[in-house]
Protein backbone atom coordinates (compact mmCIF):
# COMPACT_ATOMS: atom_id res chain seq x y z
CA UNK A 1 0.00 0.00 0.00
CA UNK A 2 2.81 2.42 0.84
CA UNK A 3 4.63 1.83 -2.46
CA UNK A 4 1.43 2.69 -4.38
CA UNK A 5 1.26 6.02 -2.54
CA UNK A 6 4.86 6.82 -3.41
CA UNK A 7 4.28 5.97 -7.06
CA UNK A 8 1.27 8.28 -7.29
CA UNK A 9 3.19 11.03 -5.51
CA UNK A 10 6.08 10.61 -7.93
CA UNK A 11 3.71 10.79 -10.89
CA UNK A 12 2.24 14.00 -9.53
CA UNK A 13 5.66 15.66 -9.43
CA UNK A 14 6.37 14.73 -13.04
CA UNK A 15 2.96 16.02 -14.20
CA UNK A 16 3.59 19.34 -12.50
CA UNK A 17 7.01 19.68 -14.14
CA UNK A 18 5.60 18.78 -17.55
CA UNK A 19 2.82 21.35 -17.11
CA UNK A 20 5.27 24.09 -16.16
CA UNK A 21 7.54 23.29 -19.10
CA UNK A 22 4.55 23.36 -21.44
CA UNK A 23 3.40 26.73 -20.14
CA UNK A 24 6.92 28.09 -20.53
CA UNK A 25 7.14 26.91 -24.13
CA UNK A 26 3.78 28.45 -24.98
CA UNK A 27 4.81 31.73 -23.37
CA UNK A 28 8.08 31.81 -25.27
CA UNK A 29 6.26 31.10 -28.50
CA UNK A 30 4.47 34.43 -28.14
CA UNK A 31 7.74 36.38 -28.26
CA UNK A 32 7.71 36.76 -32.04
CA UNK A 33 5.51 39.87 -32.06
CA UNK A 34 7.02 41.50 -28.97
CA UNK A 35 9.17 44.60 -28.92
CA UNK A 36 12.88 44.08 -28.22
CA UNK A 37 12.44 45.58 -24.74
CA UNK A 38 9.60 43.17 -24.00
CA UNK A 39 11.66 40.25 -25.25
CA UNK A 40 14.59 41.22 -23.02
CA UNK A 41 12.28 41.63 -20.02
CA UNK A 42 10.72 38.20 -20.61
CA UNK A 43 14.07 36.52 -21.16
CA UNK A 44 15.57 38.20 -18.11
CA UNK A 45 12.58 37.19 -16.01
CA UNK A 46 12.82 33.56 -17.11
CA UNK A 47 16.56 33.38 -16.49
CA UNK A 48 16.19 35.15 -13.14
CA UNK A 49 13.37 32.84 -12.06
CA UNK A 50 15.38 29.73 -12.91
CA UNK A 51 18.47 31.04 -11.15
CA UNK A 52 16.49 32.19 -8.14
CA UNK A 53 14.78 28.81 -7.79
CA UNK A 54 18.12 27.01 -7.89
CA UNK A 55 19.70 29.38 -5.38
CA UNK A 56 16.65 29.15 -3.12
CA UNK A 57 16.85 25.36 -3.11
CA UNK A 58 20.62 25.26 -2.61
CA UNK A 59 20.53 27.79 0.22
CA UNK A 60 17.91 25.74 2.05
CA UNK A 61 15.15 28.27 1.49
CA UNK A 62 12.06 28.11 -0.64
CA UNK A 63 12.61 27.61 -4.37
CA UNK A 64 9.29 29.38 -5.05
CA UNK A 65 10.37 32.51 -3.22
CA UNK A 66 13.74 32.41 -4.95
CA UNK A 67 12.02 32.10 -8.32
CA UNK A 68 9.69 35.02 -7.60
CA UNK A 69 12.50 37.32 -6.45
CA UNK A 70 14.86 36.21 -9.23
CA UNK A 71 12.15 36.57 -11.86
CA UNK A 72 11.26 40.08 -10.76
CA UNK A 73 14.91 41.15 -10.65
CA UNK A 74 15.63 39.53 -14.03
CA UNK A 75 12.61 41.13 -15.69
CA UNK A 76 13.52 44.55 -14.36
CA UNK A 77 17.14 44.18 -15.47
CA UNK A 78 16.10 42.90 -18.90
CA UNK A 79 13.69 45.79 -19.42
CA UNK A 80 16.34 48.36 -18.45
CA UNK A 81 18.99 47.00 -20.83
CA UNK A 82 19.31 48.82 -24.15
N, C-alpha and C positions, 0 to 999 in steps of 0.2 A: 504494500500500500504506500509506503514512504517513497519508494523509487518512482512510482507513478506520479506522485506530487512533484518530485524534482524534475521529471521529464516535462510536465506541463509548465512548470515555472521556467525551465530553460527555453521552451518553445516561445513563451511570452516575451522573453528578452530578445530573441531573434526577430520576432514580428515587430517589436517596437523599433529596433535598429533598421529593419527593412523599410518601415514606414517613414522614418526620419530621413533616410537616404533618398527615398522616392520624392518626398516633399522638397528636399534640397535640389534634386535634379530638375524638378518642375520649375522651381524658383529661378534657377540659373538659366533655364531655357527662355525665360522672359527677358533676358538681358539684351537681346538683339536690338530692341527699339528704345533702349535707355540712353540718356545722355552720358558722356564720358564721366562726369562727376558722379552721377547715379551709379554707374558701373563700378567706379572706384570705391564708393561708399559701401555697396553691396559686397564686393570682394573683400574689403577691409573688415567688414562685419563678420563675414564667414570665417576668415582666417583668425580674427580675434576670438571668435566664439570657440573655435576648435582649440586654439592655444590656451584659452582660459579654462576650458573644461579639463584639458590635460594637466595644467598646473594646479587646478583645484583638486583633482584626484591625487596627484603626486604629493601635494602638501598636506593631505589628510583632511581637507575641507570638502565642501560640496562641489561636485563638478557642474551642477546646474547654476550655482551662483557664479562660479568662475566663468562659465560660458556667457552668462548675462553681462557680467562686467567686461569681459574681453570683447564680446560682440559690440557693446556700446562704444568702447574705446576704439576698436578697429573701424567701426563705421564713421565715427567722428574724424579719425585720422585720415581715412580714405577720402572723405568728402572735402577735407581741407587741402589735400594735395593737389597741385596744379601741374 
